[in-house]
């Protein structure tokens, strides 16, 4: 059966619906569904199992699948597949989430955080010069959700280790977790 795995709404009044069997869109004004088909030639979306959707500030839909990332220009509907040689994507390491930070797209997976330069689609490595100082402990964590708040702090939700908040000004992390000996903190470390 089809399961809805992700949702995103664009500025044209289209709601994008990711499922485990493909990508659909719903035009709110026309009340019309469309379905996007898949092939292995790269001319359209290469894998039917959609795991994450995100619309960036350049009005592109980032589609996460078990085989990588597909970009859809929402104005032209041009579909392209990103070629990221160091990015390992599979059923065991799906793309869980996307977020935009400065000129980058943050990609959360079961093997940690990846960063893609949003205009050139190049993979970036983390250091304080480009806004990140990721230590080995954190980069090995599975990331289920990422958000950027109004203070430009980046929040990373993990499935078993609570939440990490990255502060670019200090290049440091704050760890929020469940502490049963205190009435403060998270209720649970498992963030789905």
Helices and strands as residue ranges (DSSP letters): E 4-9, E 14-19, E 22-27, E 32-36, E 50-55, E 60-65, E 68-73, E 79-81, E 95-101, E 104-109, E 112-117, E 123-124, G 128-130, H 136-139, E 145-148, E 154-157, E 163-167, E 172-176
